[in-house]
Amino acid sequence: MTDMAPIACTLDGGSFKTRMAWIADLNARVLKAVRRNDLRLELDYAPSALADVRLMVAQEQECCAFLNFELTEGEDVATLAITAPETARDAAEALFGPFQGKTLQATDCGCTGGCGA
């Protein structure tokens, strides 16, 4: 058995809601396209938002270490791929929801504890 980060968000309820509002604002301003393929979500952002996208990735890697984040920088687009592990399949819809919307999601993060949302 390999060591894996637990499928749990480490943010408390208030911090989670603040983060989701920040991501929704970012998406409303600069999200260009969303593609979903099973446990992989791809988000295309305007390249002008690269600093904010990098900040989001850094913050999300801290609180949701079980997700894999891969940022590809292009001339016309910055693509962020977020991949959930197979063990998070049942929660994937809830996990990806906040990342793909342009408005604040009313649902919780889908984690198995810790976020309190």
C-alpha positions in Angstrom: 0.0 0.0 0.0 1.3 3.4 -0.9 1.3 6.5 1.3 -1.4 8.8 0.0 -2.8 12.1 1.3 -6.2 11.6 2.9 -9.2 12.6 0.9 -10.0 15.6 3.2 -9.9 19.3 2.9 -8.0 21.0 5.8 -9.8 24.3 5.6 -12.4 25.2 8.3 -15.9 26.3 7.2 -15.2 30.1 7.1 -11.9 29.7 5.3 -13.5 27.3 2.8 -16.3 29.7 2.0 -13.8 32.6 1.6 -11.6 30.4 -0.8 -14.6 29.4 -2.9 -15.7 33.0 -3.2 -12.2 33.9 -4.3 -12.1 31.1 -6.9 -15.6 32.1 -8.2 -14.4 35.7 -8.6 -11.3 34.5 -10.5 -13.4 32.3 -12.7 -15.9 35.1 -13.4 -13.1 37.4 -14.5 -10.8 35.1 -16.5 -12.0 31.5 -17.0 -12.3 30.9 -20.7 -13.3 27.2 -20.9 -13.9 24.1 -18.9 -13.5 20.4 -19.9 -14.2 17.4 -17.8 -13.0 13.9 -18.5 -13.8 11.5 -15.7 -11.4 12.3 -12.8 -9.7 15.1 -14.7 -10.9 18.7 -15.0 -9.2 21.1 -17.3 -9.6 24.9 -16.9 -8.5 27.4 -19.5 -7.6 30.8 -18.1 -6.6 34.0 -19.8 -2.8 34.3 -19.6 -3.1 37.6 -17.9 -4.4 35.7 -14.8 -1.3 33.5 -14.5 -0.2 34.9 -11.1 -3.7 34.4 -9.6 -3.9 30.9 -11.0 -0.5 30.0 -9.6 -1.7 31.4 -6.2 -4.8 29.3 -6.4 -2.8 26.2 -7.1 -0.4 26.8 -4.3 -3.2 27.3 -1.8 -5.2 24.3 -3.0 -2.2 22.0 -2.9 -1.9 22.9 0.8 -5.5 22.2 1.8 -6.3 19.4 -0.7 -3.1 17.5 -1.1 -4.9 14.5 -2.5 -5.6 16.4 -5.8 -3.0 16.7 -8.5 -2.6 20.1 -10.1 -0.7 20.6 -13.4 -0.4 24.1 -14.9 0.6 24.5 -18.6 1.4 28.0 -19.8 0.7 28.9 -23.4 0.7 32.2 -25.3 -3.1 32.4 -25.6 -4.2 30.4 -22.6 -3.0 29.0 -19.2 -4.5 25.5 -18.7 -4.9 24.1 -15.2 -5.5 20.3 -15.1 -6.8 19.0 -11.8 -6.9 15.3 -11.3 -8.6 13.4 -8.5 -7.4 10.0 -7.4 -9.5 6.9 -8.0 -10.3 6.8 -4.3 -12.1 10.1 -4.6 -14.3 8.9 -7.5 -17.5 9.1 -5.4 -16.8 12.7 -4.4 -15.4 13.9 -7.7 -18.5 15.8 -8.7 -18.5 17.8 -5.5 -14.7 18.2 -5.5 -14.7 19.7 -9.0 -17.8 21.8 -8.7 -16.3 24.9 -7.1 -13.5 25.0 -9.6 -15.7 25.0 -12.7 -18.3 27.6 -11.8 -18.3 31.3 -12.2 -20.5 31.8 -9.2 -20.1 30.7 -5.6 -21.2 27.1 -5.2 -23.8 26.6 -2.4 -22.7 23.0 -1.8 -19.9 21.7 0.4 -16.5 20.6 -0.9 -17.3 16.9 -1.0 -14.4 16.0 1.2 -14.7 13.4 3.9 -14.3 15.9 6.7 -12.3 18.9 7.6 -13.8 21.7 5.5 -16.9 22.1 7.6 -18.8 23.8 4.8 
